[in-house]
Amino acid sequence: MRPLVGALIAASAMLQACGESQVDSEAIDQASIRVDASQRLNPISDLLYGHFAEFMFENIKQGLWAEILVNRGFEDVAPPPAAAHYWERYPDTRNHANGFLLGGKAYGITEQGYPSDYQNRAQVLTNLLPEQRGHGIYQPRIPLRGGVTYRASLWLRAANAVRTDSGVDTRGTFAGSLAVSLEEDRSGGEVYGVTELESIPSEWTRYELELPVARTDPGARFVLRMFGVGTIWVDQVSLMPGDATSSIRADVLERVLALRPAFIRWPGGNVAQDYHWEWGIGPRDERPVWINMSWDDDPEPADFGTIEYLQFCRLVGAEPNIVVNVEGAGVTVVEAAQIRAAGGDIRSESRPASAEEAANWVEYVNGDPSSRYGALRARDGYPEPFGVIYWEIGNEIWGDWVRGHSDASTYAANARRYIRQMKAVDPSIKIIAVGDESPDWNRVVLEEIGGEIDMLSIHHYRPKEDDPKGYAALMARPLWYEELYGRVRNMIEEIVPNREIGVALNEWNTTFGVPRQHTMESAMYGARLMNAFERQGDLIRMSAVSDLVNGWPGGIIQASRHDVFTSATYSVIEAYNRNRGNWRLATAVDCDVVLDTGDAELGSSVPALDVTASSDDAGTELYLKAVNTSATQAIRATVEIANAAGDLDNVASVTTITAPTLEDANSFSEPNKIAARETQVRIDGPRFTYEFPKHSVTVVRLSVPKS
C-alpha cells in the first residue's frame, strides 16, 4: 500500500487516496480509510451548495417560469399569413377569410398595444362581415394536464369597424364578443374549456378567466375567436396552470425544493451584462420584451423580474445572489427595431449600464420605503426591504463575449465605483468581484480593490479544446483545481493579509454535448470537484453548477413543455447538500491503484478513490463522501472512525449513485435510469468494511446516538 503523493498532499496533508491500475479486471482491490472525528480541519460553508438561474433559452421562460404562451405580447412579428411568431390564423389558412383582417398597419388601424405610454405592439383582429363568425388566432403546442384548471388573462379594447376608401375606420361601440378557449389541435376537435367575453369597451381592460380541463392533451391549442363586426386589440395574453406556486412550474419547483439550494444566483451569467433591472419591476403586463444579446438575440420577456426572483428565493429557502451589469448594455425589442431601422448596430448602440443604475437596484431591493427606489418596491407590494446580502459586480468581464469586456485594471477601476455607490446605499452588503482561473487577472483585482471585496468569482468549464483527452484526465482535473485554490489562497494572504476573502465557484460544469453532459461520467467529475470544494472549505464559500434548469446543456433539471427529468449530477448535488456537514474531518486513504492521465501536468499516479469526511457541530452526525472513479473495479475498503463523540449507531444510512456504464444518462424517455439508491447498512463498531461500486458516488451517514 502506498500513500497518495503530489497534488492531493498539497491540498490536504491528512488526505490520501486510492487509484486504479489500467487493467481490464473486475477484481476487488483493498483500501483503507481512516477518519479522525476529533480533528476538524476547516469549516464547510452553509452556502456551499447553491444554484444558478439565468436568462438563457428556456432556463427561465418555459423552464422555471410557468407561463405557457410564447410571444404573449405579440412583439415578435411574423410575415403573413401568420399573426405573429408562435401564433397562427384560426381556424387555418385553407381559404381566404373574406372580411377578416389580421394586423392593422395595412388598413390604417393603429397597432399601439398595452400599456399606451410606450411604443409596443398589440395584435389587431378585424371582422367586416356579419356572417363571418369565429375567425381569430391560436397558439399551438399547448400542453394540458387533465384535472388542472388553467388561468388565463388578457388585455382587450374594441370598436366598431367600417371599410373606407383609405382602409378601415374604427369608431363606435363593438357589439360582438371574443371567445377564449382551449381546444384539441385538429379540425373539428374537442373544445376542453371556453369563456366568451362580451361588452368589450373602447379602453384597455384586463380580463381574468379560468379554463378547467378534464383530460390530458400534450399538444392542444389556445384560441381567441372573434364574433361580430368590429376591431379588437389584443395584448399581454397569459396562460398558466393552476397548480403553479408564485408562477413557478409545480414539477420544476418540486425538484428545486429537493435540492435545498443555499443560494440562487441571477440574472446571469453572460446575460447579466445585457440586463437592465428596471425592465423587470412594476406590473408584469407593463414590462417590455428585451433582446438577449448573449444567447442568439432571443426575445426575452421581463415577466420574471426582481420581485419574482426574490419570491422564488424565499419559496425555496435560498439566499439571493444578484449579479449587476457593469458597463455592459441592453436593449428592448422596440429599441432594437428603432436602432436597426436607422441602420445602427444594437451591440454598439444599446443603452449602457452605470454605477448609478446598480446603486438604484440596491435601493430598490434593500432601501427604506421612504427612499426613491424603496418606494417603487413598496408600490410593487413589498414595503419591507428584502435585505439581500450578496451582490456580484459583473460577470466574466475578462471574456470578449460579454458587453463591458475590459482588462483587469479597467475592471477594478469600474468595480470600485460600483462598489462605493452601492455601499453608500447599503453598507452591509457583501461584494463578489469577478475573478478568473488566470493568476494575472486575480492579482490585479486583489491589488486594486482587494480591501473592498468579500469574494472572488471563479468559473470552471472543462474540458477545454486543448485539454488532455480521456476519462482519466477529466477525473484528475479536480485535483489540479485544488492546487489552483492553494495558489489563490496564497495570493489573497500575500496581497490582502488582513481581510478574509473567499471564492465563489458559482459556475461549473463539463463542456460536453448532450447527452454526455447528463451522463454518469459528468456526475463523477462533479462529485470529485465537490469533494475538492469541501476540502478547501475555508476558501470555497459558494458553488453552483451551470445551470439549474435547462439553459446550458448540462442544466441539471431538464424541463420540456410536457415533462421533467433530472441528471445524474442533480442526484449527486442533492445527496451532497443533504449530507453536507459543518466541519471537514481529518481523513487518510491508502491504496495501491492509480490512474495514468498520459499528461505530465495532471500526473501518472492519480487516485481513483477520493474521500472526504465531515460532521455536524455536535459531532453526532458524520458524513463520508466517497467517489470511486474506477471505470472497471469496485473497491472494498476498511473504514475506521476514530475518536467519535460516542459509540456509533450500528446502522449506517447509505446513498449510492451509479449506473451500468459511464455513458448512461437520464432522458425524457428514461427519466430514472440513474437515481440515488438509499439503503441501510449494519456496521460493527467504529471499524467496518464497505465495498464502493465501480464508477460510483457513495455517501455514508453515521450517527452517534444521543445519550
Summary of the structure (lengths in Angstrom):
residues: 707
radius of gyration: 28.7
end to end distance: 38.6
largest distance: 95.7
contacts: 2549
relative contact order: 0.15
helix: 23%
strand: 34%
